[in-house]
Amino acid sequence: MRAWVGGTAAAVLVLLSVAAPPAARAQVEPVSMMLAGAPTSATDSTPVQLDADVYIPEVTPAPAVLLAHGFGGSKEGVAEEAQLLADAGFVVLAYTARGFGESTGLISMNAPDYEVADASALIDYLASLASVSMEAPGDPVVGVGGGSYGGALALLLAGYDDRIDAVAADITWNDLETSLFAQSAVDGVQPGVLKSLWTSLFFSSGLGLEPGQPVTECGRFTPDWCAAYVEAVTQGVVSPEASALMAQSSPRSIADRITAPVLLGAGQADSLFPLTQANANAEQIVNAPVKVVWHAGGHDGGIAETDRLRALTQAWFDQHLRGGPVVSDDFEVSLVEASALSDRDPGTVEVLSATDYPGIFGDGTTEMTVAAPPQQVLAPAGGAPAAITSLPGAGGLASLAGDLLAVPLPGQTAGFFTESLPTSMRIVGATRARITVSSDRPVDQAVLFASLRIVSANGRQALPQGLVAPIRIADLGPDPVTVDVVLPGVVTEAAAGDRLALVIATTDQGYRMPPGPAVYTVAAEGPLLLPTLQGTTASVGVPPWVWPVGAIVLTALIWIVVALLRPRDRAGEARPELAAVPLATRDLAKEFKGGLKAVDGVTFEVPPGVVLGLLGPNGAGKTTTMRMAMGLIRPTGGDTWIFGQHVRPGAPVLSRVGSFIEGPGFLPHLTGRQNLDLFWRASGRENGDPHLDEVLEIAGLGSAIDRKVRTYSQGMRQRLGIAQAMLGLPDLLVLDEPTNGLDPPQIREMRQVMHDYAASGKTVIVSSHLLSEVEQTCSTVVVMNHGHLIYSGTVEDLLAGRSGLRLEDVFLELVGEGHRVDQ
Amino acid sequence: MTSEAVSTSVETPYVARDTLTVRVELVRQLRRRRTLVAFGLAIALPLIVVAAVKLGPQSRGFGDGDLDLVGLATAGPWNFTLTMLLFASGFLLTIIAAMFLGDTVASEASWSTMRYLLAAPVPRRRFLRAKMIVGLLLTAITLLILIAVSFLIALVVFGSAPLTSPLGGAFDVTTSWQRLAIVTAYIGIQLLIPAGIAFLMSVLTDVPLGAVGAAVVIVIVLNIIDAIDALGDLRRFLPTDYGGSWADALGQQIAWDDMAIGASYALVTFAVLAAIAVLRFDRKDILS
């Protein structure tokens, strides 16, 4: 039986693994090959060809893992997980089941003779590899894993092939018939209510209908399965043959034979294989340890805990295939804290765990009585309109939609409510209820959908995970029938103040419903039995407080770095011998980006108690020099001292300087007075005397000082700007073109102001292009041209020996020389 | 202009830490029209919404929003305030934060007031500090005005029922306040992202509207990228991805994880952007 081994494939594999340089194999590369499976059919003994990827890790021999994919998928669907396991050191064989993808053969829904035998053949192949650890000849150390269709294969294989050493099966069935034909009435008639939407989706994904392919009725299904499907969907019946087919493809048939430890996952968001199916598997696997995990995902979407489940699967194989750290067999339930927004990061779901698996009915029961006046509900003709509780196949959309669409249809829904809950309550598992039902007319079959809903104080109903429990009652008439109902297994929390409701509806679009109309009378009998669970919770992932703590630490680090990067004073030494000199520069230079040398090697000293004129044509570098003197522009060379203190941006000595540079600057939305007041208060000299009255007198704005600056003329702003520079009567006043925009009387006044200011022993530096004005005001001048200093000294000296010449003539002469010097 | 001024001025009364105090900067900014407009919007929004609910053709609330919070807006003052926060947090508050932080330095440059302050001298880092604190303060005040007005108008119009969760269940008054405080704090912290972008822009440019506009555009682009499903989990790295995580505070149990990440992300983003702004401003030649 187990001799079909892809010999040549193995040889290729060995060659490849030898040929590949070890350094290049940081990630294990899979090798694709076709491997032989079990015979194609009862009449055709050729083995099917299975499309497989084999991953051989760096260190061998290593235990092996066989990975099976979900329905409608292929080996690509498990490639990511295979890669992770291979990188963790397992030999991994991921393959496409018969009837899917590139593999040959027909779909038999995990039949023992076909799909299960295929998997056994693959284990034979693994046994032939030198890179796989062996327990005995022909018996490799091997685990099997898969979800959904692959999960059922994993369980069935573990039941049929005793070489399996560990199993990881997720979101799969226990009994295919009760999964597809659901019956939630205890000891109710079989088959139950067909999940027509799910079944048709399931079936159509196996048809392999693709553009360019011939359209066939049965696609890649075996004729037996195809016939069973058509029969169920068209007539709503299950023949004994179909029932037998489903039974042999159900883990239920061999659960007690499984001896390998099983990691059994079930999705809380799963209307196809609900928690009750996993529960049945857990209860029937009596000869092996079982760890049950109710995670937040499932066929309906929910919240994918992919990373956590993969880590758990790997740890499970690690322990049971190569003696890795022990994984506790504790039952684990994911608690998803509800968010008003759907898009939640599953990184940190809370996990409730309990040492013993409590089963679907919890380890404790809370009874809650419901008000039970009988209510009438209509089963509409044709089963439409039907309630929409879940959207099979819609994935992540489905659980959200379940919440939004869970609006009961009027006339089709009976609700039995509890009192408001005194405290919040966590429900973990399936709630049990008892109802009585009668019909206004005899019907062959009555179909009802029972659900547990949480009704908040404002009347909004929530249907946990959009799950409903279908009930089929045969031969119902006017005599009431009592039915015990197992409501869907859910993990949810009801808040204090909420009420619980047992809701009985007559329609659900996901199911096959009887065509005839009927009016049922439904009453609740006895209390709801709500499952509870004692357990300990632990957060999975990073605890939330880590983030803000990390952020605060990081922020602190950033600010420490910023503090360390505070600009240093380049040549910070003070020159006490210049303490009386208002302004001195040495080799001052500024080269702007782009190479423009605005100021180049300027050295001069301003004597105290003078009005000094800074002269030069436009672009001579006057303003740049002034800005450097005020610490607004960083020189690219040289230094400036004010009263012997080295100037850098924000140097305290600048508080002894009043400045007016390139026009005034005020807050337009405030008055002149407010501007002066706020500037003074912002200047850090609040304890000093601003000499406001004197300054206002100089500004000469009169009552306009209390108008908003926005309303001022250019001249008014100019005067206010000069007034601002003079606030506090600083020792050095730097005025750049102060007379711009002033009329002749005002210019004359300004001249007097500067003269008086210098007469008081203070110093005024004034730049201007009006040479006659400078001549009348200044005793000393500094002349600049093209960034160079041309002359520095008294006007007297400048004019000495040039009798008859005015400053203007001398200036033009100097500038002319300057031009020549430059060239 | 008397000679006694000379003798006193040798010992200058200048104290660097008294320059441009938060109080002075607040006075400088408070009377600005944009400040008053922002406050006005925060007052007007809840009043307009209440008027629409009360006077509109359908007096039964808002119809269905993507968050059922909106459907519960008229349940009581806490619900209404949270709904106003939902409405405002998407765009209005973002723009207001961008305006207060983006305009603050650039407008001083455009008024030419910056060079006088820096020559006064206000140390450069102290200048930015006052600008940043006051910008954040004004943003916070706008947020609080929105909340106070929403709460009071809803208290008058819709009664005093405590918070009803869109996820089911009602809270007592203490818990209602607690949840409102958490949501407010989270939205406030999230505003650090547009605030940080705008603040950096404000230092980089002398055009106030340019700084505000650039910040808003960047936030909008981030939100657009965040809406591209094809990017999948990559979007978790966008700082703006966590803007709506405050809804996690409305369940019976508060789900802290996303909020913790979102708040941390906003904090660090702001710290980085502000640090760049400071380092840039340290070395900037003031040419405005």
Chai-1 contact restraints between the chains, C-beta under 6 A:
chainA,res_idxA,chainB,res_idxB,connection_type,confidence,min_distance_angstrom,max_distance_angstrom,comment,restraint_id
A,E337,B,G251,contact,1.0,0.0,6.0,A-B,restraint_1
A,E337,B,Q253,contact,1.0,0.0,6.0,A-B,restraint_2
A,E337,B,A255,contact,1.0,0.0,6.0,A-B,restraint_3
A,A338,B,L167,contact,1.0,0.0,6.0,A-B,restraint_4
A,A338,B,G251,contact,1.0,0.0,6.0,A-B,restraint_5
A,S339,B,A247,contact,1.0,0.0,6.0,A-B,restraint_6
A,S339,B,D248,contact,1.0,0.0,6.0,A-B,restraint_7
A,S339,B,A255,contact,1.0,0.0,6.0,A-B,restraint_8
A,A340,B,L67,contact,1.0,0.0,6.0,A-B,restraint_9
A,A340,B,P166,contact,1.0,0.0,6.0,A-B,restraint_10
A,A340,B,L167,contact,1.0,0.0,6.0,A-B,restraint_11
A,A340,B,A247,contact,1.0,0.0,6.0,A-B,restraint_12
A,A340,B,L250,contact,1.0,0.0,6.0,A-B,restraint_13
A,L341,B,G244,contact,1.0,0.0,6.0,A-B,restraint_14
A,L341,B,A247,contact,1.0,0.0,6.0,A-B,restraint_15
A,D345,B,D258,contact,1.0,0.0,6.0,A-B,restraint_16
A,T348,B,D257,contact,1.0,0.0,6.0,A-B,restraint_17
A,S424,B,Q252,contact,1.0,0.0,6.0,A-B,restraint_18
A,I454,B,G168,contact,1.0,0.0,6.0,A-B,restraint_19
A,S456,B,G168,contact,1.0,0.0,6.0,A-B,restraint_20
A,S456,B,G169,contact,1.0,0.0,6.0,A-B,restraint_21
A,A457,B,A170,contact,1.0,0.0,6.0,A-B,restraint_22
A,N458,B,T164,contact,1.0,0.0,6.0,A-B,restraint_23
A,A462,B,G168,contact,1.0,0.0,6.0,A-B,restraint_24
A,A495,B,G168,contact,1.0,0.0,6.0,A-B,restraint_25
A,A495,B,G169,contact,1.0,0.0,6.0,A-B,restraint_26
A,A495,B,Q252,contact,1.0,0.0,6.0,A-B,restraint_27
A,G497,B,G169,contact,1.0,0.0,6.0,A-B,restraint_28
A,G497,B,A170,contact,1.0,0.0,6.0,A-B,restraint_29
A,D498,B,G168,contact,1.0,0.0,6.0,A-B,restraint_30
A,D498,B,G169,contact,1.0,0.0,6.0,A-B,restraint_31
A,P544,B,W256,contact,1.0,0.0,6.0,A-B,restraint_32
A,P544,B,D257,contact,1.0,0.0,6.0,A-B,restraint_33
A,P544,B,A260,contact,1.0,0.0,6.0,A-B,restraint_34
A,W547,B,A260,contact,1.0,0.0,6.0,A-B,restraint_35
A,W547,B,I261,contact,1.0,0.0,6.0,A-B,restraint_36
A,W547,B,S264,contact,1.0,0.0,6.0,A-B,restraint_37
A,P548,B,A260,contact,1.0,0.0,6.0,A-B,restraint_38
A,P548,B,S264,contact,1.0,0.0,6.0,A-B,restraint_39
A,A551,B,S264,contact,1.0,0.0,6.0,A-B,restraint_40
A,A551,B,L267,contact,1.0,0.0,6.0,A-B,restraint_41
A,A551,B,V268,contact,1.0,0.0,6.0,A-B,restraint_42
A,L554,B,V268,contact,1.0,0.0,6.0,A-B,restraint_43
A,T555,B,L267,contact,1.0,0.0,6.0,A-B,restraint_44
A,T555,B,A271,contact,1.0,0.0,6.0,A-B,restraint_45
A,I558,B,A271,contact,1.0,0.0,6.0,A-B,restraint_46
A,I558,B,A275,contact,1.0,0.0,6.0,A-B,restraint_47
A,V562,B,A275,contact,1.0,0.0,6.0,A-B,restraint_48
A,V562,B,V278,contact,1.0,0.0,6.0,A-B,restraint_49
A,L565,B,L279,contact,1.0,0.0,6.0,A-B,restraint_50
A,P567,B,D282,contact,1.0,0.0,6.0,A-B,restraint_51
A,M630,B,A119,contact,1.0,0.0,6.0,A-B,restraint_52
A,L632,B,R115,contact,1.0,0.0,6.0,A-B,restraint_53
A,L632,B,I286,contact,1.0,0.0,6.0,A-B,restraint_54
A,I633,B,D285,contact,1.0,0.0,6.0,A-B,restraint_55
A,P649,B,R124,contact,1.0,0.0,6.0,A-B,restraint_56
A,G650,B,P121,contact,1.0,0.0,6.0,A-B,restraint_57
A,G650,B,P123,contact,1.0,0.0,6.0,A-B,restraint_58
A,G650,B,R124,contact,1.0,0.0,6.0,A-B,restraint_59
A,P652,B,Y14,contact,1.0,0.0,6.0,A-B,restraint_60
A,L654,B,A119,contact,1.0,0.0,6.0,A-B,restraint_61
A,L654,B,P121,contact,1.0,0.0,6.0,A-B,restraint_62
A,S655,B,T12,contact,1.0,0.0,6.0,A-B,restraint_63
A,S655,B,Y14,contact,1.0,0.0,6.0,A-B,restraint_64
A,R656,B,T12,contact,1.0,0.0,6.0,A-B,restraint_65
A,S659,B,A119,contact,1.0,0.0,6.0,A-B,restraint_66
A,G665,B,W111,contact,1.0,0.0,6.0,A-B,restraint_67
A,G665,B,S112,contact,1.0,0.0,6.0,A-B,restraint_68
A,G665,B,T113,contact,1.0,0.0,6.0,A-B,restraint_69
A,G665,B,Y116,contact,1.0,0.0,6.0,A-B,restraint_70
A,H669,B,R31,contact,1.0,0.0,6.0,A-B,restraint_71
A,H669,B,R32,contact,1.0,0.0,6.0,A-B,restraint_72
A,L678,B,V24,contact,1.0,0.0,6.0,A-B,restraint_73
A,L678,B,R28,contact,1.0,0.0,6.0,A-B,restraint_74
A,R681,B,V24,contact,1.0,0.0,6.0,A-B,restraint_75
A,A682,B,L20,contact,1.0,0.0,6.0,A-B,restraint_76
A,A682,B,V24,contact,1.0,0.0,6.0,A-B,restraint_77
A,A682,B,L117,contact,1.0,0.0,6.0,A-B,restraint_78
A,S683,B,A120,contact,1.0,0.0,6.0,A-B,restraint_79
A,G684,B,Y14,contact,1.0,0.0,6.0,A-B,restraint_80
A,G684,B,V15,contact,1.0,0.0,6.0,A-B,restraint_81
A,G684,B,A16,contact,1.0,0.0,6.0,A-B,restraint_82
A,G684,B,D18,contact,1.0,0.0,6.0,A-B,restraint_83
A,G684,B,T19,contact,1.0,0.0,6.0,A-B,restraint_84
A,R685,B,P13,contact,1.0,0.0,6.0,A-B,restraint_85
A,R685,B,Y14,contact,1.0,0.0,6.0,A-B,restraint_86
A,E686,B,D18,contact,1.0,0.0,6.0,A-B,restraint_87
A,N687,B,P13,contact,1.0,0.0,6.0,A-B,restraint_88
A,G688,B,P13,contact,1.0,0.0,6.0,A-B,restraint_89
A,L729,B,A5,contact,1.0,0.0,6.0,A-B,restraint_90
A,D731,B,S9,contact,1.0,0.0,6.0,A-B,restraint_91
A,D756,B,M1,contact,1.0,0.0,6.0,A-B,restraint_92
A,S760,B,M1,contact,1.0,0.0,6.0,A-B,restraint_93
A,S760,B,S3,contact,1.0,0.0,6.0,A-B,restraint_94
A,G761,B,V6,contact,1.0,0.0,6.0,A-B,restraint_95
